């Protein structure tokens, strides 16, 4: 048995969520913030569109540019601010070139980010 999900951001433009649901999409993961820590330009539209079409938002993701613990903490606070009362799973996407070869610091960044997100519920 397979489960069909998609991850989306403003880069995919405006999504027809009813069409996605009809095509068998069973869940979505949405980009929540941009590099400037503002909400992804389609985040609210995607959240509303997906949920209105019956596609559960399984989680949100933050493509990370954090190379320091302080930056990771500010990013986590920005995500919490955008989510408000919503409590989806939060994914931290750590693949940016700035994070290469920083060794143990990357683990510390991930842990610091996770602590703030977890504390927020």
VODREN-441280 format. One record per atom (N, C-alpha, C): residue number from 1; atom name; x, y, z. Coordinates in Angstrom, 3 decimals. Layout:
<sites>
k, a, c1, c2, c3
NUM, CA, X, Y, Z $
...
</sites>
This chain:
<sites>
k, a, c1, c2, c3
1, N, 0.852, -1.181, 0.000 $
1, CA, 0.000, 0.000, 0.000 $
1, C, 0.893, 1.238, 0.000 $
2, N, 0.572, 2.191, -0.834 $
2, CA, 1.335, 3.431, -0.854 $
2, C, 0.435, 4.592, -0.458 $
3, N, 1.074, 5.607, 0.066 $
3, CA, 0.384, 6.830, 0.470 $
3, C, 0.988, 7.961, -0.343 $
4, N, 0.148, 8.789, -0.930 $
4, CA, 0.621, 9.862, -1.793 $
4, C, 0.550, 11.200, -1.058 $
5, N, 1.723, 11.835, -0.945 $
5, CA, 1.780, 13.155, -0.337 $
5, C, 2.632, 14.077, -1.181 $
6, N, 2.489, 15.370, -0.946 $
6, CA, 3.282, 16.357, -1.671 $
6, C, 3.831, 17.386, -0.698 $
7, N, 4.993, 17.942, -1.054 $
7, CA, 5.482, 19.107, -0.325 $
7, C, 5.476, 20.263, -1.307 $
8, N, 5.004, 21.407, -0.835 $
8, CA, 4.814, 22.552, -1.722 $
8, C, 5.275, 23.848, -1.067 $
9, N, 5.579, 24.796, -1.954 $
9, CA, 5.942, 26.150, -1.533 $
9, C, 5.444, 27.114, -2.600 $
10, N, 5.774, 28.367, -2.442 $
10, CA, 5.370, 29.366, -3.429 $
10, C, 5.963, 29.069, -4.803 $
11, N, 7.031, 28.293, -4.857 $
11, CA, 7.651, 27.955, -6.138 $
11, C, 6.721, 27.139, -7.030 $
12, N, 5.721, 26.471, -6.456 $
12, CA, 4.761, 25.721, -7.253 $
12, C, 3.590, 26.597, -7.697 $
13, N, 3.566, 27.851, -7.294 $
13, CA, 2.476, 28.752, -7.683 $
13, C, 1.206, 28.442, -6.922 $
14, N, 0.089, 28.801, -7.529 $
14, CA, -1.218, 28.565, -6.917 $
14, C, -1.643, 27.135, -7.248 $
15, N, -1.947, 26.388, -6.212 $
15, CA, -2.290, 24.973, -6.374 $
15, C, -3.804, 24.794, -6.348 $
16, N, -4.304, 23.996, -7.256 $
16, CA, -5.715, 23.620, -7.255 $
16, C, -5.829, 22.406, -6.334 $
17, N, -6.158, 22.664, -5.084 $
17, CA, -6.164, 21.608, -4.082 $
17, C, -7.279, 20.587, -4.319 $
18, N, -8.400, 21.012, -4.887 $
18, CA, -9.462, 20.052, -5.213 $
18, C, -8.956, 19.073, -6.269 $
19, N, -8.217, 19.592, -7.237 $
19, CA, -7.635, 18.724, -8.270 $
19, C, -6.593, 17.792, -7.662 $
20, N, -5.788, 18.306, -6.737 $
20, CA, -4.778, 17.470, -6.078 $
20, C, -5.455, 16.339, -5.307 $
21, N, -6.524, 16.682, -4.580 $
21, CA, -7.250, 15.651, -3.825 $
21, C, -7.850, 14.614, -4.774 $
22, N, -8.425, 15.078, -5.888 $
22, CA, -9.023, 14.161, -6.856 $
22, C, -7.970, 13.255, -7.494 $
23, N, -6.730, 13.743, -7.558 $
23, CA, -5.634, 12.946, -8.123 $
23, C, -5.054, 11.967, -7.106 $
24, N, -5.606, 11.964, -5.901 $
24, CA, -5.177, 10.988, -4.908 $
24, C, -4.181, 11.491, -3.876 $
25, N, -3.916, 12.800, -3.843 $
25, CA, -3.014, 13.330, -2.821 $
25, C, -3.692, 13.169, -1.467 $
26, N, -2.985, 12.512, -0.537 $
26, CA, -3.566, 12.187, 0.767 $
26, C, -3.044, 13.048, 1.910 $
27, N, -1.958, 13.765, 1.670 $
27, CA, -1.460, 14.676, 2.695 $
27, C, -0.514, 15.675, 2.053 $
28, N, -0.271, 16.772, 2.783 $
28, CA, 0.631, 17.803, 2.278 $
28, C, 1.583, 18.244, 3.376 $
29, N, 2.763, 18.630, 2.941 $
29, CA, 3.748, 19.280, 3.807 $
29, C, 4.031, 20.625, 3.140 $
30, N, 3.853, 21.703, 3.883 $
30, CA, 3.917, 23.051, 3.332 $
30, C, 5.151, 23.807, 3.817 $
31, N, 5.769, 24.549, 2.917 $
31, CA, 6.859, 25.436, 3.334 $
31, C, 6.237, 26.552, 4.153 $
32, N, 6.819, 26.819, 5.324 $
32, CA, 6.206, 27.767, 6.247 $
32, C, 6.849, 29.152, 6.198 $
33, N, 8.181, 29.234, 6.151 $
33, CA, 8.835, 30.548, 6.106 $
33, C, 9.882, 30.590, 5.007 $
34, N, 10.219, 31.820, 4.623 $
34, CA, 11.248, 32.056, 3.616 $
34, C, 12.565, 32.404, 4.314 $
35, N, 13.571, 32.627, 3.507 $
35, CA, 14.902, 32.983, 4.020 $
35, C, 14.853, 34.239, 4.889 $
36, N, 13.979, 35.194, 4.530 $
36, CA, 13.868, 36.445, 5.289 $
36, C, 12.988, 36.306, 6.538 $
37, N, 12.567, 35.094, 6.846 $
37, CA, 11.750, 34.722, 8.001 $
37, C, 10.295, 35.171, 7.901 $
38, N, 9.894, 35.712, 6.760 $
38, CA, 8.486, 35.990, 6.515 $
38, C, 7.820, 34.705, 6.039 $
39, N, 6.491, 34.642, 6.170 $
39, CA, 5.806, 33.437, 5.710 $
39, C, 6.039, 33.201, 4.216 $
40, N, 6.111, 31.935, 3.827 $
40, CA, 6.141, 31.595, 2.411 $
40, C, 4.932, 32.282, 1.773 $
41, N, 5.117, 32.818, 0.582 $
41, CA, 4.075, 33.626, -0.065 $
41, C, 2.777, 32.857, -0.313 $
42, N, 2.824, 31.548, -0.342 $
42, CA, 1.614, 30.749, -0.546 $
42, C, 1.208, 29.956, 0.694 $
43, N, 1.893, 30.171, 1.816 $
43, CA, 1.623, 29.332, 2.981 $
43, C, 0.154, 29.360, 3.391 $
44, N, -0.402, 30.522, 3.633 $
44, CA, -1.791, 30.588, 4.106 $
44, C, -2.755, 30.056, 3.055 $
45, N, -2.530, 30.393, 1.773 $
45, CA, -3.383, 29.859, 0.700 $
45, C, -3.297, 28.339, 0.649 $
46, N, -2.078, 27.804, 0.796 $
46, CA, -1.911, 26.355, 0.757 $
46, C, -2.561, 25.696, 1.967 $
47, N, -2.416, 26.287, 3.139 $
47, CA, -3.026, 25.709, 4.341 $
47, C, -4.543, 25.639, 4.166 $
48, N, -5.130, 26.763, 3.795 $
48, CA, -6.581, 26.822, 3.639 $
48, C, -7.050, 25.929, 2.497 $
49, N, -6.368, 26.017, 1.357 $
49, CA, -6.768, 25.221, 0.199 $
49, C, -6.708, 23.735, 0.466 $
50, N, -5.623, 23.301, 1.088 $
50, CA, -5.477, 21.871, 1.384 $
50, C, -6.557, 21.397, 2.349 $
51, N, -6.719, 22.106, 3.448 $
51, CA, -7.686, 21.652, 4.445 $
51, C, -9.112, 21.724, 3.906 $
52, N, -9.431, 22.763, 3.129 $
52, CA, -10.771, 22.860, 2.544 $
52, C, -11.040, 21.725, 1.556 $
53, N, -9.998, 21.242, 0.891 $
53, CA, -10.152, 20.150, -0.075 $
53, C, -10.067, 18.777, 0.585 $
54, N, -9.890, 18.751, 1.907 $
54, CA, -9.813, 17.475, 2.613 $
54, C, -8.445, 16.828, 2.550 $
55, N, -7.428, 17.618, 2.217 $
55, CA, -6.053, 17.108, 2.194 $
55, C, -5.401, 17.539, 3.510 $
56, N, -5.177, 16.627, 4.434 $
56, CA, -4.592, 17.007, 5.718 $
56, C, -3.187, 17.585, 5.558 $
57, N, -2.930, 18.654, 6.301 $
57, CA, -1.576, 19.207, 6.360 $
57, C, -0.842, 18.392, 7.415 $
58, N, -0.003, 17.475, 6.954 $
58, CA, 0.726, 16.586, 7.853 $
58, C, 1.818, 17.343, 8.573 $
59, N, 2.364, 18.368, 7.918 $
59, CA, 3.431, 19.120, 8.547 $
59, C, 3.818, 20.323, 7.723 $
60, N, 4.761, 21.060, 8.273 $
60, CA, 5.337, 22.207, 7.586 $
60, C, 6.846, 22.034, 7.597 $
61, N, 7.512, 22.685, 6.624 $
61, CA, 8.960, 22.605, 6.626 $
61, C, 9.582, 23.983, 6.526 $
62, N, 10.756, 24.064, 7.117 $
62, CA, 11.559, 25.279, 7.127 $
62, C, 12.882, 24.924, 6.455 $
63, N, 13.072, 25.410, 5.213 $
63, CA, 14.359, 25.230, 4.554 $
63, C, 15.335, 26.120, 5.296 $
64, N, 16.290, 25.523, 5.954 $
64, CA, 17.154, 26.244, 6.886 $
64, C, 18.399, 26.841, 6.241 $
65, N, 18.679, 28.065, 6.671 $
65, CA, 19.926, 28.748, 6.319 $
65, C, 20.758, 28.974, 7.577 $
66, N, 20.404, 28.288, 8.651 $
66, CA, 21.072, 28.496, 9.937 $
66, C, 22.454, 27.855, 9.950 $
67, N, 23.443, 28.669, 10.281 $
67, CA, 24.808, 28.170, 10.474 $
67, C, 25.257, 28.407, 11.904 $
68, N, 24.351, 28.985, 12.700 $
68, CA, 24.635, 29.217, 14.122 $
68, C, 23.415, 28.813, 14.940 $
69, N, 23.643, 28.562, 16.193 $
69, CA, 22.541, 28.222, 17.095 $
69, C, 21.593, 29.405, 17.236 $
70, N, 22.130, 30.613, 17.320 $
70, CA, 21.289, 31.802, 17.448 $
70, C, 20.337, 31.936, 16.258 $
71, N, 20.839, 31.699, 15.058 $
71, CA, 20.002, 31.772, 13.858 $
71, C, 18.938, 30.684, 13.884 $
72, N, 19.292, 29.490, 14.305 $
72, CA, 18.313, 28.403, 14.399 $
72, C, 17.195, 28.767, 15.368 $
73, N, 17.551, 29.375, 16.477 $
73, CA, 16.544, 29.765, 17.466 $
73, C, 15.616, 30.840, 16.916 $
74, N, 16.157, 31.823, 16.209 $
74, CA, 15.297, 32.878, 15.650 $
74, C, 14.392, 32.304, 14.554 $
75, N, 14.911, 31.361, 13.789 $
75, CA, 14.093, 30.712, 12.766 $
75, C, 12.937, 29.947, 13.407 $
76, N, 13.223, 29.218, 14.462 $
76, CA, 12.179, 28.456, 15.155 $
76, C, 11.102, 29.395, 15.694 $
77, N, 11.501, 30.517, 16.240 $
77, CA, 10.523, 31.487, 16.755 $
77, C, 9.663, 32.037, 15.624 $
78, N, 10.267, 32.256, 14.456 $
78, CA, 9.506, 32.743, 13.303 $
78, C, 8.466, 31.713, 12.870 $
79, N, 8.838, 30.451, 12.862 $
79, CA, 7.896, 29.385, 12.496 $
79, C, 6.731, 29.363, 13.486 $
80, N, 7.027, 29.427, 14.751 $
80, CA, 5.991, 29.412, 15.791 $
80, C, 5.042, 30.600, 15.604 $
81, N, 5.600, 31.743, 15.291 $
81, CA, 4.788, 32.940, 15.079 $
81, C, 3.831, 32.763, 13.901 $
82, N, 4.320, 32.227, 12.806 $
82, CA, 3.472, 32.022, 11.622 $
82, C, 2.388, 30.983, 11.903 $
83, N, 2.739, 29.933, 12.617 $
83, CA, 1.763, 28.867, 12.881 $
83, C, 0.653, 29.293, 13.824 $
84, N, 0.935, 30.181, 14.734 $
84, CA, -0.094, 30.581, 15.688 $
84, C, -0.551, 29.401, 16.516 $
85, N, -1.836, 29.124, 16.496 $
85, CA, -2.410, 28.029, 17.282 $
85, C, -2.313, 26.673, 16.582 $
86, N, -1.882, 26.662, 15.345 $
86, CA, -1.769, 25.403, 14.599 $
86, C, -0.561, 24.626, 15.103 $
87, N, -0.701, 23.302, 15.178 $
87, CA, 0.377, 22.474, 15.721 $
87, C, 0.719, 21.278, 14.819 $
88, N, 1.082, 21.545, 13.578 $
88, CA, 1.504, 20.432, 12.722 $
88, C, 2.912, 19.983, 13.096 $
89, N, 3.324, 18.866, 12.549 $
89, CA, 4.717, 18.453, 12.668 $
89, C, 5.562, 19.498, 11.940 $
90, N, 6.713, 19.826, 12.504 $
90, CA, 7.606, 20.800, 11.871 $
90, C, 8.878, 20.077, 11.445 $
91, N, 9.225, 20.240, 10.174 $
91, CA, 10.423, 19.639, 9.595 $
91, C, 11.461, 20.734, 9.393 $
92, N, 12.679, 20.459, 9.775 $
92, CA, 13.793, 21.371, 9.529 $
92, C, 14.616, 20.770, 8.394 $
93, N, 14.663, 21.454, 7.269 $
93, CA, 15.363, 20.980, 6.081 $
93, C, 16.774, 21.566, 6.092 $
94, N, 17.753, 20.731, 6.396 $
94, CA, 19.148, 21.189, 6.514 $
94, C, 19.985, 20.618, 5.383 $
95, N, 19.993, 21.323, 4.267 $
95, CA, 20.763, 20.878, 3.109 $
95, C, 21.451, 22.037, 2.399 $
96, N, 21.359, 23.230, 2.952 $
96, CA, 21.958, 24.377, 2.296 $
96, C, 23.484, 24.306, 2.359 $
97, N, 24.142, 24.856, 1.343 $
97, CA, 25.608, 24.837, 1.289 $
97, C, 26.255, 25.452, 2.523 $
98, N, 25.596, 26.436, 3.127 $
98, CA, 26.165, 27.097, 4.305 $
98, C, 26.323, 26.127, 5.480 $
99, N, 25.603, 25.015, 5.437 $
99, CA, 25.639, 24.047, 6.535 $
99, C, 26.611, 22.899, 6.294 $
100, N, 27.264, 22.909, 5.147 $
100, CA, 28.223, 21.847, 4.863 $
100, C, 29.499, 22.067, 5.655 $
101, N, 30.035, 20.986, 6.119 $
101, CA, 31.329, 20.996, 6.823 $
101, C, 31.336, 21.787, 8.118 $
102, N, 30.170, 21.897, 8.779 $
102, CA, 30.179, 22.570, 10.087 $
102, C, 30.123, 21.562, 11.236 $
103, N, 30.170, 20.281, 10.877 $
103, CA, 30.328, 19.224, 11.868 $
103, C, 29.300, 19.226, 12.980 $
104, N, 29.796, 19.130, 14.193 $
104, CA, 28.953, 19.040, 15.385 $
104, C, 28.018, 20.231, 15.523 $
105, N, 28.410, 21.368, 14.990 $
105, CA, 27.556, 22.554, 15.072 $
105, C, 26.198, 22.290, 14.432 $
106, N, 26.173, 21.514, 13.357 $
106, CA, 24.892, 21.221, 12.708 $
106, C, 23.979, 20.441, 13.643 $
107, N, 24.510, 19.491, 14.353 $
107, CA, 23.701, 18.747, 15.331 $
107, C, 23.189, 19.681, 16.419 $
108, N, 24.011, 20.607, 16.854 $
108, CA, 23.599, 21.570, 17.880 $
108, C, 22.513, 22.509, 17.348 $
109, N, 22.624, 22.901, 16.089 $
109, CA, 21.605, 23.739, 15.448 $
109, C, 20.272, 22.994, 15.429 $
110, N, 20.303, 21.751, 14.981 $
110, CA, 19.085, 20.943, 14.899 $
110, C, 18.459, 20.771, 16.282 $
111, N, 19.271, 20.470, 17.272 $
111, CA, 18.758, 20.263, 18.630 $
111, C, 18.178, 21.543, 19.219 $
112, N, 18.843, 22.675, 19.028 $
112, CA, 18.347, 23.946, 19.558 $
112, C, 17.012, 24.310, 18.905 $
113, N, 16.933, 24.134, 17.605 $
113, CA, 15.694, 24.390, 16.864 $
113, C, 14.574, 23.490, 17.393 $
114, N, 14.882, 22.206, 17.502 $
114, CA, 13.893, 21.241, 17.958 $
114, C, 13.385, 21.513, 19.365 $
115, N, 14.256, 21.958, 20.245 $
115, CA, 13.841, 22.265, 21.607 $
115, C, 12.802, 23.376, 21.629 $
116, N, 13.015, 24.413, 20.828 $
116, CA, 12.065, 25.538, 20.799 $
116, C, 10.733, 25.106, 20.192 $
117, N, 10.789, 24.369, 19.097 $
117, CA, 9.555, 23.900, 18.464 $
117, C, 8.792, 22.972, 19.406 $
118, N, 9.497, 22.044, 20.021 $
118, CA, 8.846, 21.095, 20.941 $
118, C, 8.223, 21.818, 22.138 $
119, N, 8.913, 22.781, 22.689 $
119, CA, 8.394, 23.533, 23.839 $
119, C, 7.121, 24.301, 23.479 $
120, N, 6.982, 24.661, 22.213 $
120, CA, 5.812, 25.402, 21.779 $
120, C, 4.615, 24.490, 21.509 $
121, N, 4.842, 23.188, 21.560 $
121, CA, 3.740, 22.237, 21.366 $
121, C, 3.683, 21.669, 19.993 $
</sites>
